[in-house]
Amino acid sequence: MLIDTHCHIDAADFDTDRDAVLEAAREAGVKQFVVPGVEVAGFEGIAQLASVQPDIHVAYGIHPLYVQHAYPEDLGVLEDWLSCRNPVAVGEIGLDHFVADADHALQERYFVAQLKLAQRFGLPVILHVRRAVDAVLKQLRRIEVPGGIAHAFNGSRQQADVFIGMGFKLGFGGAMTFDGSQRIRKLAASLPLEAIVLETDAPDIPPAWANGGRNELANLARFCTILADLRGAEVADIAQATTHNARSVLPGLLRCAA
């Protein structure tokens, strides 16, 4: 079995065929899906999905690229959702230094506030770290949380080792499928297997074979095969290990699977 540790099945891209997309993924061997929130307005939608699809598990958070649309009271709303809805994590939270005109100071204020909520509730975090790994690590050194996942990790081996030392797993998915993504492929091949989880980020980060089209949840099975090839390992061993890794870093998945 496989666990997709990061997908946005609530996205409008799936409005016309969401059930079929989920069923195709299940047939491919994906048995649990983690859906992080990105803004308060979307929390009810992912909660509704999880209420009717028992293999969908949610995290709540305010994405760094959504903070410019957020209101100060949204942090209080997030706190309420974390306190009474039993999420598996706080997320998707973090920093994004790729978008040139983003308000990095505002991102940091929301990130720090959400790390403190994760610390208070004893929840792991699902991190957005695009072009901002060192800045994210700086805040994690200040505000200790019970681990989590660095989603779509694209940093250095040294940065990866720091995350691992803090109890984090690193998410690999569509970017790993491109021959030109040498750094990511090298990391996927050489990092300790116990540090790796699989993710799609669907509908985003489509794989090489999608030709820029929509990423599908069922692609996770091919990602598992590619990771096995990169590591010279058996597909079944990679599936078992990454599933164990996901459940160890997001213990709420065990509660939900029980």
PyMOL commands that set and color helices and strands:
alter all, ss='L'
color gray80, all
select helices_A, chain A and resi 12-14+18-27+40-52+64-69+74-84+104-121+133-142+157-165+174-177+182-190+193-195+208-210+219-231+235-249+252-257
alter helices_A, ss='H'
color red, helices_A
select strands_A, chain A and resi 2-4+30-36+56-60+89-94+125-128+148-151+168-172+196-198
alter strands_A, ss='S'
color yellow, strands_A
deselect
rebuild
show_as cartoon
